Amino acid sequence: MSWRSEHIWIELIAGSRKISNFCWAFILFLGSLGFLLVGTSSYLGKNLISFFPSHPIIYFSQGIVMSFYGLAGLFISSYLWCTIFWNVGSGYDRVDRKEGVMCLFRWGFPGKNRRIFRRFFIKDIQSIRIEVKESIYVRRALYMDIRGRGAIPLTRTDENLTPREIEQKATELAYFLRVPIEVF
């Protein structure tokens, strides 16, 4: 979603609060909880999941591995829930031609770098770059080349934009900033 006027361009960046992240975190939580319950029930010698028929599991071989996978899954699931709760990666890009400034703001993880704010002068922006890597996993990304600072990503790595969408986004931004487009 973006908003434009004659001198200002604001684009909102979606963070971690997406339906796919909710689904993956929930599925991973349930699966890892199941692994942990099966591993624990084999250790205790009781069936903790009474609505599923179970076969005895030898604790030291299969039960301990299932408990380990359950704990690892719970840690990964809690990491996903934290990124969703904190909405990591969300923010905005703001270009103000009148002031000659471009600001990038993103929310990070709690701590020293929770608020990530970068400010660049428009005169230092050399180009808008489209990078396309086609292999098993197609990756299309939009970067802003800044003199003395290198390339700053403008799109998320998990954003699956079509060639038309990324081209349109790059064209509109390059036209607004009055800089060239490079394709890699």
N, C-alpha and C positions, 0 to 999 in steps of 0.2 A: 504494500500500500504506500502510495506517495502523494505528496501535495506540492504543487508548484504555483509560483506567481512569477512576475516579471524578474524579480531580483532574488527570490529565495526558493530553494528546492529542499524539501524534507522528505526523507524516505524512512519509514519505520521498518525495523528489522525484527522478524519473528525469532523468538528464543527457543528454549527447550520445551515450552508448553504446547506440544503438538499431540494430536490424537495417537499417532504412531508411538511416541515415547511413553504415553500413558499405557498403551496396550503392551508394549515390550516390558515395561517395569512390572506390570501386574502379572503377566504370564511368567516372567522370570521368578517373581516372588513365589507364586503358587508352585511352580516346578521345583524350585530349590527347597521349599518347605516340605514337599512330598519326599524328596531325596533324604532330607534330614530326619523326617519321621520314620522312614523305612530303616535308615541306618541306626537310629536310636532304638527302635523296637527290636532290631536284631540283637543289640547289646543287652537290652533288658529281658529279652526272651518273651515279651508280650506283644500282642498285635495292637498297636496304637491307632491304626486306621481300621476300625472294625467293619466299615461298610465295604471294604475291598478284601477279597480272599488273598492270603499271603502264604508264601512258601518260606520255610526256615532259611535264613541266610547265615552263613558262617561269618561271624563278626570280624575276625581279623583279615579276611580276604575281601569280601564284598561289602560288608557292613561299614567298615571304616572308610572305604573309598566313597561309598554313597554319602556318608556323613560329611566327608571332606567336600564333595561336590555340592552338597546342600549348603554348607557354610559359605563356600566361595560364591555360590549363587545369591545367597542372602546379602553378602557384602556388595556384590555388583548391583543387585536390585536396590539396595539402600542408596548407593551412589546415584543411580538413575532417578530415584525419588527426590534426592537432594537437588540435582540439577533442575528438575521440574519445579520444585518448590521455590528455588532461588531464581528461576527463569534465566539461567545462564545463557549468554549469547544474545539476548535481546537488547535493543537500543535503537539508535537512529543515526542517519547520515544527514547532515545539514550543510547546505552550500548557500552562502550569502554573497552574491556578486557585488552588492553595494559596499560591503565592508572588505571584500576581497579575501574571505576566509572560508575554509571548509572544516567542519567539526565532525568527528566520529565519536560516538558514545556507545559503549557496550557494558552490560552487567557481567561481572565475573563471579568467581567463588568468593565467599566471605573471607575477609582478611585485608591485607594491605592493598591489594589490587581489586577490590570489589567493584569500584567504579573506574572504568577505563575510558579516559577522555583524551583524545588527540586533536590538535588544532594545526592546520596547515594553511599557508598562504596560497591562494589560487595561482599566483604567478610562479610558484614552485612546482605546480603540477605539469608534468611534461606530456603525459598521454594517458589514455584509457586503454588498457590491454585486455584482450580476450585470449584466454589460454584454453586450448582444447586438447585433451589427451584421450585418444580413442584406443581402447584395448578391450579386455574382458569387461572392465568397469569403465564406462564413459564418464569423463569428468570435464565439465565446462565451468570455468571460473572467470570472474571479472576482477581485474586489478587496476589500481591507480598508481602510475609511476611518478614518484616524487623525487625531485632533484636532491641528492645527498642522503636520502632515506630508503631508497629502493622501492619495491612494489608492496603496496598495502592492499590486502584482499577486501573486496566490497561485497562479495557473495559468500554465503555459507558453503562449506564443503559438501554438505548433504542436500543442497538445493539442486534438484534435477531439472534444470531449465532446458527447454528445447533450443535448438540453434536459432530459431526465429526470436524467441523470448530474450535470449542473452544478447543477440544482435540489436534488437530494439532497445533494450535497456542501455547498452553501451552507446548506441547512436544518440539517444536522448540526453544522456549525461555528458557525452563529449560535445554535443551541440550547445548545451547549457553552459559548460565550462569553456567552450571555444578552444578545445585541444584536439589533436589528432587521435585516431584509433589505430592500435597495432594488433595484429593477430599472430599468435604463436601456436 
